[in-house]
Amino acid sequence: MLAVDFLSLLFSVYLAYALRLTFFISGGFWKEMAGSGLCFAVTITAVLWAGKVYMIVWPQASVEEYARLFKWYCLGVILFSSELYFSKQLFIPRSSLAILLLVAILILAGVRASWRLLLIYRNQQAGDKKRALIVGAGDAGTLIARDLARHDASLLPVGFIDDDQNRWGMISAGIPVLGGREQIKDLIIQKEIDTVLIAMPSATGAQIKAYIDILAGLGVTVRVLPSIADLADGQVNVSRLRSVKLEDLLRRDPIKLDNPGIANLVKDRTVLVTGAGGSIGSEICRQILAKGPKQLLALGHGENSIYQLLESLNDAGNKIPVQPIIADVADKEAMKNVFEQYRPEIIFHAAAHKHVPLMEYNPKEALRVNAFGTWNLASLAGQYKSKRMVMISTDKAVRPTSVMGATKRIAERLLLSAQAQYQDTRYMAVRFGNVLGSRGSVVPKFERQIEKGGPVTVTHKDMKRYFMLIPEAVSLVLQAGAMGKGGELFVLDMGEPVNITEMAETLIKLHGHEPYKDIKIEFTGVRPGEKLYEELFYDPAHVDKTTHEKIFLMKMGEDRANVLDSVERIINEPAGELREGIFALGSDAN
């Protein structure tokens, strides 16, 4: 490259003289042209070398690299002009100098651009590439198209699809915008498309789903860019494309958080997370570590899940001390030892038995962990002067029909009792529905059934559930924990409930099959303790807004009943009476 530049710069000097004088330069000008040309070529290449311009991979260069070339070229021009001014041996006519400076940069940039154009042409001529259609002709789509053109990838982009009619017929990154959503089926057939790339990281889940429904049954591979939240590093390239996941169809607008407020909640403090090995608990740990606590206490009952958490944190490069603790939250002595040794200042309580059908057969265990475990933590937090305790609750605690839901409602009441008893500690609960992708949730079950060829089992065709993405739910939990004053029950905005049958149908489509034809869906009947519809509030009319649009507030009021005595009284009752006692304590609507 340096040799090509050196010869190009010498040729630029000759061309500047030739355009000013004649292509057959007379002998009198050869000597000064040779001296000035040699000086110009040496000066410019030396400056470009110093500016590391020769470290750039020019066939993959973008505007930033060409701006770097121009900047260092200008610096070289200034240096050469100084040499001309102070030297008596060097001379270039002023008109020739003006031509020289313009011609030289055009040649330097043109040579580099030609390499890239040749690479793009070579890639486009590859006969074994799959033909791709890019949905979204915005910035992300254009970056994907350029990335495909630069690299010898397996995809050949033949056009864009964009719903903005003003872009139709225009060309971006050398590729035409062929039409909108309505034309996509015809274009796939006409252009013999193999792959559709959805390059709309800011699109909502509804927009993504609309395209998935259109593309279903067309026999094309669909790949998608993750959401803006997942592209936080700002890098958009072919490697970020992946298969469509159910999470893509539940995208909502990015959540605006009071990040300074959340950081002040945990920064330089000892934070205890119970249930740290679970889906919610592990994400709480990750997001807390990003805010700079003094140390994190990761408490869980299962050693394997805590081990996996530690491995994932190490792989992510975490430098903050993490203390793994294997213990049962319902073990009062074990919890007392934790508080005595580490004195946690902030507590996030995510440990619980959550499987509805299993807890129907194990009500005593559900009451022991969900209720007694919560009280152990809450009372110790008060005794050891912890600043805050945030409990993760569930929508199943509203008018509960399951043992699990009733015991979580009892836990909410016990938290309120702790607030009345230990007023120096701020207690709050955060209630939300299902999170997508959590362990034991319906989505991994459906995916396993689809991989085996079906059938996919759904309990009832009208079953509906609220769903959130795990990072979204945890971000709002941290936000609620930062804004709480004590004694609150926060409820997260879960969006619209999702029909489980439609979810199963969509998952089947995402795996390239047709529901009821390739993969059957069977309805097995509602399981013990399940409801067809979940609720987030007892009475929506008595729910207040907070400073955050996605967090609502229910004042838990004053629970005058001695809930703890009642729990201790019923826990050793026979199974039937125990269930009755659990639902009696869990049915309170405060």
C-alpha positions in Angstrom: 0.0 0.0 0.0 2.8 2.4 0.8 4.5 1.6 -2.5 1.2 2.2 -4.4 0.7 5.5 -2.5 4.3 6.6 -3.2 4.0 6.0 -7.0 0.5 7.6 -7.0 1.8 10.7 -5.4 4.7 10.9 -7.9 2.2 10.5 -10.7 0.0 13.3 -9.1 2.9 15.7 -9.3 3.5 14.9 -13.0 -0.3 15.2 -13.7 -0.4 18.6 -12.0 2.5 19.9 -14.2 1.0 18.3 -17.3 -2.5 19.8 -16.8 -0.8 23.2 -16.2 1.8 23.1 -19.0 1.7 20.1 -21.4 1.8 16.3 -21.2 5.2 16.5 -23.0 6.9 18.5 -20.3 10.0 20.4 -21.6 13.4 19.6 -20.2 13.6 22.8 -18.1 10.8 21.7 -15.7 11.9 18.1 -15.2 14.5 18.8 -12.6 12.3 20.9 -10.3 9.3 18.5 -10.9 11.5 15.5 -9.9 12.8 17.2 -6.7 9.4 18.5 -5.7 7.6 15.2 -6.5 10.1 13.2 -4.5 9.7 15.5 -1.5 5.9 15.5 -1.8 5.7 11.7 -2.0 8.1 11.2 0.9 6.4 13.8 3.1 2.8 12.5 2.6 3.6 8.8 2.9 5.6 9.5 6.1 2.8 11.5 7.7 0.2 8.8 6.7 2.6 6.2 8.2 2.8 8.2 11.4 -1.0 8.4 11.5 -1.3 4.6 11.1 -3.3 5.0 8.0 -1.6 1.9 6.6 -3.0 -0.2 9.5 -6.5 0.3 8.1 -8.2 -2.7 6.2 -9.3 -0.5 3.3 -11.6 -3.1 1.6 -13.8 -2.9 4.7 -13.4 0.8 5.4 -16.2 3.2 6.1 -16.6 7.0 6.3 -14.6 7.2 9.5 -11.5 5.6 7.9 -11.7 7.9 4.9 -12.0 10.9 7.3 -8.8 9.7 9.0 -7.1 9.5 5.6 -8.2 13.1 4.8 -7.1 14.4 8.2 -3.6 13.1 8.0 -3.3 14.0 4.3 -4.1 17.7 5.3 -1.4 17.5 7.9 1.1 16.2 5.3 0.0 19.1 2.9 0.8 21.7 5.7 4.2 20.1 6.3 5.0 20.0 2.5 3.9 23.6 2.1 6.3 24.6 4.9 9.1 22.8 3.0 8.2 24.7 -0.2 8.2 28.0 1.6 11.5 27.6 3.4 13.5 25.7 0.7 15.3 27.4 -2.1 15.7 24.2 -4.2 12.0 23.2 -4.3 9.5 25.0 -6.5 6.1 24.3 -7.9 4.0 26.9 -9.8 1.0 27.9 -7.7 -1.6 26.7 -10.3 0.2 23.4 -10.5 0.3 23.2 -6.6 -3.5 23.7 -6.4 -4.1 20.9 -9.0 -1.6 18.7 -7.3 -3.2 18.8 -3.8 -6.7 18.0 -5.3 -5.5 15.3 -7.7 -3.4 13.5 -5.0 -6.2 13.1 -2.5 -8.6 11.9 -5.3 -6.1 9.3 -6.4 -5.3 8.1 -2.8 -9.0 7.8 -2.0 -9.9 6.4 -5.4 -7.4 3.6 -5.2 -8.8 2.5 -1.8 -12.4 2.7 -3.0 -11.6 0.6 -6.0 -10.4 -2.2 -3.8 -13.7 -2.2 -1.9 -15.7 -2.1 -5.1 -13.8 -5.1 -6.4 -14.5 -7.0 -3.2 -18.2 -6.2 -3.4 -18.3 -7.2 -7.0 -16.5 -10.5 -6.3 -18.9 -11.3 -3.4 -22.0 -10.5 -5.5 -20.8 -12.9 -8.3 -20.5 -15.9 -5.9 -22.9 -18.4 -7.3 -23.5 -20.5 -4.2 -24.9 -17.7 -2.0 -28.4 -17.7 -0.6 -30.5 -14.8 -1.7 -31.7 -12.6 1.1 -34.3 -9.9 1.6 -33.7 -7.3 4.3 -36.7 -6.0 6.2 -36.0 -2.4 7.2 -34.1 0.1 5.1 -33.1 2.3 8.0 -29.6 2.6 9.6 -29.5 -1.0 10.9 -30.6 -2.5 7.6 -28.1 -0.5 5.7 -25.3 -1.6 8.0 -26.3 -5.2 7.6 -26.3 -4.8 3.8 -22.9 -3.2 3.8 -21.5 -5.9 6.1 -22.8 -8.6 3.8 -21.2 -6.9 0.8 -17.8 -6.5 2.5 -17.4 -10.0 3.7 -17.5 -13.3 1.9 -20.6 -14.3 3.7 -23.1 -16.9 2.7 -25.9 -14.4 1.9 -26.5 -12.2 -1.1 -28.8 -9.2 -0.3 -31.1 -8.5 -3.3 -33.4 -5.8 -1.9 -35.0 -4.1 1.0 -38.6 -4.2 2.3 -39.7 -1.0 4.2 -43.2 0.2 5.2 -42.1 3.8 4.5 -43.4 4.4 1.0 -41.1 7.4 0.6 -38.2 5.0 0.4 -39.7 2.7 -2.3 -37.7 2.8 -5.5 -34.7 4.3 -3.8 -31.3 2.7 -3.4 -29.4 2.2 -0.1 -26.0 0.6 0.2 -26.3 -0.3 -3.5 -29.5 -2.3 -3.0 -33.0 -1.2 -4.1 -36.0 -0.7 -1.8 -38.5 -3.0 -3.5 -41.7 -2.3 -1.6 -43.5 -2.7 1.7 -45.0 -5.5 3.8 -47.9 -6.2 1.3 -45.4 -7.0 -1.5 -43.2 -9.4 0.5 -44.9 -12.6 -0.5 -44.7 -11.8 -4.3 -41.1 -10.6 -4.0 -40.0 -13.8 -2.2 -41.3 -15.8 -5.2 -40.1 -13.4 -7.9 -36.6 -12.9 -6.5 -36.2 -16.6 -5.4 -35.5 -15.5 -1.8 -34.1 -18.1 0.6 -33.6 -15.9 3.7 -35.4 -12.9 5.2 -33.4 -10.7 7.6 -35.5 -8.5 9.9 -33.2 -5.6 10.7 -35.5 -3.4 12.9 -34.0 -3.4 16.5 -36.5 -0.7 17.5 -39.5 -2.6 16.3 -42.2 -3.7 18.7 -43.1 -7.3 19.3 -46.4 -6.7 17.4 -44.5 -5.5 14.3 -42.1 -8.5 14.4 -45.1 -10.9 14.8 -46.9 -9.3 11.9 -43.9 -10.2 9.6 -43.6 -13.7 11.1 -47.3 -14.3 10.3 -46.8 -13.2 6.7 -43.7 -15.3 6.3 -45.2 -18.5 7.8 -45.5 -21.3 5.3 -43.3 -19.6 2.6 -40.3 -21.9 3.3 -37.8 -19.1 4.0 -35.3 -18.9 6.9 -36.0 -15.9 9.1 -33.3 -14.2 11.1 -33.6 -11.1 13.3 -31.5 -8.4 14.9 -31.9 -8.3 18.7 -33.7 -5.4 20.3 -32.1 -2.0 21.1 -31.7 -3.1 24.7 -29.7 -6.2 23.6 -27.6 -4.0 21.2 -26.5 -1.8 24.0 -22.9 -1.8 22.7 -24.2 -0.2 19.5 -22.7 -2.8 17.2 -24.8 -3.9 14.2 -23.4 -6.5 12.0 -24.1 -9.9 10.4 -22.9 -11.8 13.5 -25.7 -10.3 15.6 -28.4 -11.8 13.4 -30.0 -14.9 15.0 -33.1 -17.0 14.8 -36.4 -15.4 15.9 -37.2 -16.1 19.6 -40.5 -15.7 21.4 -38.8 -12.8 23.3 -38.7 -10.9 20.0 -42.5 -11.0 19.8 -42.9 -9.6 23.3 -40.7 -6.6 22.8 -42.0 -3.4 24.3 -40.6 0.1 24.3 -37.3 0.4 26.2 -37.8 1.1 29.9 -36.6 4.4 31.2 -35.0 4.0 34.6 -33.7 6.3 37.3 -30.2 4.8 37.0 -28.7 7.2 39.6 -31.4 6.3 42.0 -30.9 2.5 41.6 -27.1 3.0 41.8 -27.5 4.9 45.1 -29.6 2.0 46.4 -26.8 -0.6 46.2 -23.5 1.3 45.5 -20.8 0.5 48.1 -23.3 -1.6 50.1 -23.5 -5.3 51.1 -26.5 -6.7 49.2 -28.1 -10.1 49.9 -30.1 -11.8 47.1 -32.0 -15.0 48.1 -32.9 -17.5 45.4 -29.8 -16.2 43.6 -29.5 -19.3 41.5 -33.0 -18.9 40.0 -34.0 -17.0 36.8 -35.1 -13.9 38.6 -32.5 -14.0 41.4 -29.5 -14.5 39.0 -30.6 -11.6 36.8 -31.0 -9.4 40.0 -27.4 -10.4 40.8 -26.1 -9.4 37.4 -27.9 -6.0 37.4 -26.8 -5.2 40.9 -23.2 -6.0 40.2 -23.3 -3.5 37.4 -24.2 -0.8 39.9 -21.1 -1.3 42.1 -22.0 -2.8 45.5 -19.4 -3.4 48.1 -20.1 -7.1 48.0 -22.9 -9.5 46.9 -24.2 -12.3 49.0 -25.7 -14.9 46.6 -27.8 -17.2 48.7 -29.5 -20.3 47.3 -30.7 -23.8 48.4 -29.3 -25.6 45.3 -25.6 -25.8 45.1 -25.5 -26.5 41.4 -27.5 -23.3 40.5 -25.2 -21.2 42.7 -22.2 -22.7 41.0 -23.6 -22.0 37.6 -24.3 -18.4 38.6 -20.7 -17.9 39.8 -19.3 -19.4 36.6 -21.5 -17.0 34.5 -20.4 -14.0 36.6 -16.7 -15.0 36.2 -17.1 -15.4 32.5 -18.6 -11.9 32.3 -15.5 -10.5 34.0 -17.0 -9.5 37.3 -14.5 -8.1 39.8 -16.8 -7.4 42.7 -16.6 -9.9 45.6 -19.5 -12.4 45.5 -20.0 -14.6 48.5 -21.9 -17.9 47.7 -24.1 -19.1 50.5 -25.9 -22.4 50.4 -28.8 -22.2 52.9 -32.5 -22.6 53.3 -34.3 -19.3 54.0 -36.7 -21.1 56.3 -33.8 -22.3 58.5 -33.9 -19.6 61.2 -30.4 -20.4 62.6 -28.8 -20.5 59.2 -30.3 -17.1 58.3 -29.3 -15.6 61.7 -25.7 -16.7 61.0 -25.7 -15.0 57.6 -26.9 -11.7 59.2 -24.5 -12.0 62.1 -21.5 -12.5 59.8 -22.2 -10.2 56.8 -24.7 -7.6 58.1 -26.5 -7.1 54.7 -27.8 -3.6 54.2 -30.1 -4.3 51.2 -32.1 -7.5 50.7 -33.8 -8.8 47.6 -35.9 -11.8 48.5 -36.5 -14.0 45.4 -36.4 -17.4 47.0 -39.7 -19.3 46.9 -41.5 -22.4 45.8 -43.2 -21.3 42.6 -44.6 -24.4 40.8 -48.3 -24.3 41.2 -49.2 -27.9 40.6 -46.4 -29.3 42.7 -47.3 -27.1 45.7 -50.8 -28.4 45.6 -49.4 -31.7 46.7 -46.9 -30.1 49.1 -48.8 -27.3 51.0 -46.7 -27.6 54.2 -43.4 -27.1 52.2 -45.0 -24.1 50.4 -46.0 -22.5 53.7 -42.6 -23.3 55.3 -40.5 -21.7 52.5 -42.8 -19.0 51.1 -44.2 -17.8 54.4 -41.8 -18.7 57.2 -38.8 -18.0 55.0 -40.1 -14.5 54.3 -40.7 -13.9 58.0 -37.2 -15.1 58.9 -35.6 -12.7 56.5 -37.9 -9.8 57.4 -37.5 -10.1 61.2 -33.7 -10.5 60.9 -33.5 -7.5 58.6 -35.3 -5.5 61.3 -33.2 -6.8 64.1 -29.9 -6.2 62.3 -31.0 -2.7 61.0 -30.9 -3.5 57.3 -32.0 -0.5 55.3 -34.4 -2.2 52.8 -36.0 -5.5 52.0 -37.7 -6.1 48.6 -39.7 -9.2 48.2 -40.6 -10.7 44.8 -44.3 -11.6 44.8 -46.6 -12.9 42.1 -49.9 -12.1 40.4 -51.1 -15.5 41.7 -51.4 -13.9 45.1 -54.5 -12.0 43.9 -57.6 -13.9 44.8 -55.5 -17.1 45.0 -56.9 -20.4 43.8 -53.6 -22.2 44.4 -51.5 -23.1 47.5 -48.6 -21.3 45.9 -50.5 -18.1 45.4 -52.1 -18.2 48.9 -48.7 -18.7 50.6 -47.2 -15.7 48.6 -50.2 -13.6 49.8 -49.4 -14.7 53.3 -45.8 -13.7 52.7 -47.0 -10.2 51.7 -49.0 -9.9 54.9 -46.0 -11.0 57.0 -43.9 -8.4 55.3 -46.5 -5.8 56.4 -46.4 -7.1 59.9 -42.6 -6.7 59.9 -42.9 -3.1 58.7 -45.2 -2.3 61.7 -42.7 -4.0 64.1 -39.4 -2.7 62.6 -40.0 0.8 61.4 -36.3 1.6 60.8 -36.2 -0.9 57.9 -38.2 -0.2 54.7 -40.1 -3.3 53.5 -41.8 -3.5 50.1 -43.1 -6.2 47.8 -43.1 -6.2 44.0 -45.8 -8.2 42.3 -45.7 -9.3 38.6 -46.7 -12.3 36.4 -44.7 -14.8 34.5 -41.3 -14.1 33.1 -40.4 -15.5 29.7 -37.6 -18.1 29.7 -37.5 -18.8 33.5 -36.7 -22.3 34.6 -39.7 -24.6 34.6 -41.8 -22.1 32.5 -44.1 -23.1 29.7 -41.8 -21.9 26.8 -38.9 -24.4 27.3 -41.5 -27.1 27.7 -43.1 -26.2 24.4 -39.7 -26.1 22.7 -38.8 -29.6 23.9 -42.1 -30.9 22.7 -41.7 -29.3 19.3 -38.1 -30.7 18.9 -39.6 -34.2 19.5 -42.2 -33.7 16.8 -45.1 -32.9 19.2 -47.7 -32.9 20.4 -47.6 -29.6 22.2 -49.7 -29.8 25.3 -51.8 -26.8 26.5 -54.1 -27.1 29.5 -57.0 -25.0 28.0 -57.5 -23.2 24.7 -58.6 -20.0 26.6 -55.7 -20.0 29.1 -54.1 -16.6 29.3 -51.0 -15.3 31.2 -49.1 -12.1 31.7 -45.5 -12.3 30.5 -42.4 -10.1 30.9 -38.8 -10.5 29.8 -36.6 -11.3 32.7 -34.2 -8.3 32.4 -37.3 -6.0 32.0 -38.9 -7.4 35.2 -35.7 -7.1 37.2 -35.0 -3.6 36.1 -38.4 -2.5 37.3 -37.9 -4.5 40.6 -34.7 -2.5 41.2 -36.5 0.7 40.3 -39.4 0.0 42.7 -36.8 -0.9 45.4 -35.2 2.5 45.0 -38.4 4.5 45.1 -40.1 2.7 48.0 -40.7 4.5 51.3 -41.8 1.4 53.3 -45.0 -0.6 53.5 -45.8 -0.6 49.7 -46.9 -3.2 47.4 -45.7 -2.3 43.9 -47.3 -3.9 40.8 -45.5 -3.9 37.5 -47.2 -3.1 34.2 -47.3 -6.5 32.4 -48.8 -5.3 29.2 -51.6 -7.3 27.7 -52.1 -11.0 28.7 -51.0 -13.6 26.2 -53.2 -16.5 25.0 -51.1 -19.6 25.7 -52.6 -21.4 22.7 -51.5 -18.6 20.4 -48.1 -18.7 22.0 -47.8 -22.4 21.2 -48.9 -21.8 17.6 -46.3 -19.0 17.2 -43.5 -21.1 18.6 -44.4 -23.9 16.2 -44.2 -21.4 13.3 -40.9 -20.1 14.5 -39.5 -23.6 14.3 -40.6 -23.8 10.7 -43.7 -26.0 11.2 -47.4 -25.5 10.6 -49.6 -25.8 13.7 -52.1 -28.6 13.8 -50.6 -30.0 10.6 -46.9 -30.7 11.2 -47.1 -30.3 15.0 -50.4 -31.1 16.8 -51.6 -29.1 19.9 -53.5 -31.1 22.5 -55.6 -29.7 25.3 -55.0 -31.6 28.6 -57.3 -29.8 31.0 -56.7 -27.2 33.7 -54.4 -28.5 36.4 -55.0 -28.2 40.2 -54.8 -24.7 41.5 -54.7 -23.0 38.0 -56.8 -20.2 36.8 -57.7 -19.4 33.2 -56.9 -15.7 33.8 -54.5 -14.0 36.2 -55.1 -10.7 37.9 -52.7 -8.1 39.2 -55.0 -6.1 41.5 -57.9 -6.8 43.8 -59.5 -3.5 42.8 -57.9 -1.6 39.9 -59.8 1.5 40.9 -57.7 1.8 44.1 -54.3 1.6 42.5 -52.2 4.7 42.4 -49.6 5.7 39.9 -46.0 6.3 40.8 -43.3 8.4 39.3 -42.5 5.6 36.9 -45.1 4.8 34.2 -44.7 1.1 34.4 -44.9 0.7 38.2 -48.2 1.0 40.1 -48.6 1.3 43.9 -51.0 -0.4 46.3 -50.7 0.7 49.9 -50.7 -2.5 51.9 -52.6 -0.8 54.7 -52.4 -2.0 58.3 -52.7 -5.7 58.9 -53.8 -5.9 62.6 -54.1 -9.7 62.6 -51.3 -11.7 64.1 -50.4 -13.5 60.9 -47.3 -15.2 62.3 -49.2 -16.9 65.1 -51.8 -18.1 62.7 -49.1 -19.6 60.4 -47.4 -21.3 63.3 -50.7 -22.7 64.4 -51.8 -24.2 61.2 -48.5 -25.6 59.8 -48.7 -28.8 61.7 -52.4 -29.4 60.9 -53.5 -32.4 58.8 -53.3 -31.9 55.0 -57.0 -30.9 54.5 -57.1 -28.5 57.5 -53.7 -27.1 56.5 -55.0 -26.2 53.0 -58.1 -24.6 54.5 -55.9 -22.5 56.8 -53.6 -21.5 54.0 -56.5 -20.2 51.9 -58.1 -18.5 54.9 -54.9 -16.5 55.6 -54.2 -16.0 51.9 -57.6 -14.7 50.9 -57.2 -11.4 52.7 -57.7 -8.6 50.1 -55.8 -5.8 51.9 
